[in-house]
Structures are given as C-alpha cells and as structure tokens.
Amino acid sequence: MNRFLLVLMLMIAAAGALAQNAPATTPEPSPAERSIAEAQKIIRENPAQYTGYNLLAGSLVRRARETSDASYYAQAEVAVKTSLQLSPNNFETEKIRVAILLGEYELPAALDAAKELNRKVPDDVMVYGLLTDANAELGNYKDAETAAQWMLDLRPGNLPALLRAAHLRELFGEVEGSYQLLDLAYQSTPPTETEERAWILTQMGDLRLGSGNADAAEKFLRQALTVFPDYPLAVGELATVRVAQKRYQEAVVLFRKRCDSAPRARNLYDLAEALRLAGHEDEARRTFAEFEAKALLESNKKDNSNRELVFYYADRAQQPAKALMVAQQEYSWRHDVYTLDAYAWALHVNGKDQEARKQIETAIEVGIRDAKLFRHAGEIALKSGDPEAAERYLKQSAELNSVDSEQVRKALASLSQAGLK
C-alpha cells in the first residue's frame, strides 16, 4: 500500500472511531461532514478507485471553510495525491488541487495551475471560477472580471458565477448590484446547503455593514447563525457589528468565541482591538503581544496575517519601520486593494506620503467603497499637501458611518479649524 493511501486509511479509521465514541448530544453533521463520511465509506469499500478520494478532498476543502480551520487543506492534499496516483492527470482532481492552493493562499501557483487547466479544457465553467478567484486575490481585476464573464456566458445564471460576480461588483463599488446578485444566489441555494446559505447571508450582512447600516447587517448575521449555528465567519462579522454599535463588551465575547473555534492570528488582532475599546487595556496588551508572536511565525507563509501586522506596527506598537518591512513583503506578490491600502499606510507612517498616495489612489481607482480605506486616503492626501482631496476622501468615509466615523469627523473638524477647507 502506498504512503498516501496508508495515511488516508488511518485518517478514515480514526474518524470512524471518533464517530462511534461521540456523545449522544453530538450536533447534526454539517454538509461537509456528511460528505466526508460518504467519501470515507466509498474509500473503505473500494480503496483502489480515485473517485472516493476526490470526494474526500473536495469535502475537506468545504470543511475548511465551514470551520475556518486551514489544517483541512493539508488533509485534502493527501487525498488529492492519492487520487492522482490512482488516476494520473485526472482533470477533476487537478481542479480540487487548485482549490486547495487557493485555500492556502498559494495564489501565483494557483493561477498558473488554473491557466494550464484552462488550456486543456477551455470550456470548463469551474476552471474559470478558479481563474476568477486567483486573479481577484492577486489584484488582477480585469482578468478576474473576464473569467467571471466567461462563467456566465458558458452557463447563464449558475450559482458559482453569481457569487464571484457579486464579489467583483463589491470591489468595483457597485454595492447594490452585489447585494442583488447575492440575494439571487441565496434564493438559488438549496436549504440543505446550510453552510453555503450562511456564507451568503454573512456576505450580505457585511455589505450592509460596509454601507453603514449595522441594524440590517445584524439581521442577516442572526439569520446566518440560525441556519448554521456558531459559524465562525458570521460570529466574527456580528462582533464587528457590535463594535460599530459601540457595544464593545459584547464584541469582546463574540471575538473571543471566534478565537476559540478558529485560533488564527488575525482573529486575535480583532479581539485585542475590541478589548482596547472596551477598556481592558492590560488584557488588550497581552492579546496584542500574543497576536504579534503568532503573526510573525506565519509571516513568511502565503496564508498569513501580514495586513493586520502592518496595522499593529503602524497604529499600536508605533514601529513604522517594521510596518513597512511587512507591507513590502506582502506587496511583493499581491496587489489587491486591501494590500495596497496596508502598503500605503505603512509608507505614510514612515513619511513617504507621495508614494503612499500613489498606492492608495491605485486602490481607490478600482472603485471600492471602504470607510477605512477612504480615511487612510484622506489622511495621506492631507500630509501630501492636498486638503481638497483630503476633505473629499474623509467625507466619503464619514458617509459610510463606520467604526472609523468618529475619528474621521474629528479630522474634518481639524481641517475646518485650520482653514484648510
């Protein structure tokens, strides 16, 4: 028996033993867990067939999203390697391999692999989905838009294309168009696909929060948590709503809950910020220190918390040189709007405001409407000696009624008092 097959059989046996010993109160299995169980059964019955390993790998990728636990990608890789040993160059397996690369944020490798699959089979809808995802994450937005349009042209109205088109519309500043596509996708998603429905509801909540409507966001997030209880993405987004509502202690509880289920460095950063806002300064300092230690350990990996680390060094630790070093590292391989924002802010706190303005305006040109990004653009423009642009950006930030609004209004007031507007 080959090494990968042996590892998989041991994983399957261990999973079966856990299931037998599970307490009677075990929650209803999720869609991914049900699919994993089905794959395990297929593999036990016919371990020489590659199809069971494909199902297992795809199900583990789904489980990674359900739980925000990246370790499932490593398990999926084992299944993919076994499948390819049993059926070399299997097209469906290769697509799953690209999805794993995307989940692990190996974006250039994912893009190259997706392009190769597209050359082999130029009319496969999901390959265009992989191209859309990789290009969007890297900041290649025109290429992402082209790939998403191919998805819709090949199969009009298909669900994966609707979700990708919604994401791109949000990035391009077409918020209502994005919301409408998400709503259409939600209506098209079967009730049995609980995680998918919860994910869509969470995105709709995020859109409403980004537009300054925290109450509408909360309704979507509560609905998501009803559909899929304790869903980490929805828990974290609801915590962000609580911050916007200045209900900081409740935000702390929710962010802590997300950290317990998904102990990622970036989640610790959000918890530390909420602790600071709630007045728990000592605990916030300890949590920021824990965040920094964890973030540095993963800083050289592609799946990292470097953006949060940039803002920590720039805004909390007052270590601008470190902020710029981390930002330059992230900028060296991806140019999406959020990386451009982090890089611009790192340049700004190091006094490099002309270059900072170039980067932040490149991000804004995409069309995104993001309160934090507009605030950064306003402060950078002011330092660059352009108070008119500063006022314009700060007003755009204030209109979105975000957690930054109070800080933005103070900056606008300072502009007025100084006679610069």
Secondary structure as UniProt FT lines:
FT   HELIX           3..21
FT   TURN            24..25
FT   HELIX           31..45
FT   TURN            47..48
FT   HELIX           50..67
FT   HELIX           71..86
FT   TURN            88..89
FT   HELIX           91..103
FT   TURN            104..105
FT   HELIX           107..120
FT   TURN            122..123
FT   HELIX           125..138
FT   HELIX           141..154
FT   TURN            156..157
FT   HELIX           159..171
FT   TURN            172..173
FT   HELIX           175..188
FT   TURN            191..192
FT   HELIX           194..210
FT   TURN            211..212
FT   HELIX           214..227
FT   TURN            229..230
FT   HELIX           232..244
FT   TURN            245..246
FT   HELIX           248..261
FT   HELIX           265..277
FT   TURN            278..279
FT   HELIX           281..297
FT   TURN            298..300
FT   HELIX           306..311
FT   HELIX           312..316
FT   HELIX           320..331
FT   TURN            332..333
FT   HELIX           337..349
FT   TURN            350..351
FT   HELIX           353..365
FT   TURN            366..367
FT   HELIX           371..383
FT   TURN            384..385
FT   HELIX           387..399
FT   TURN            403..404
FT   HELIX           405..417
FT   TURN            418..419
//
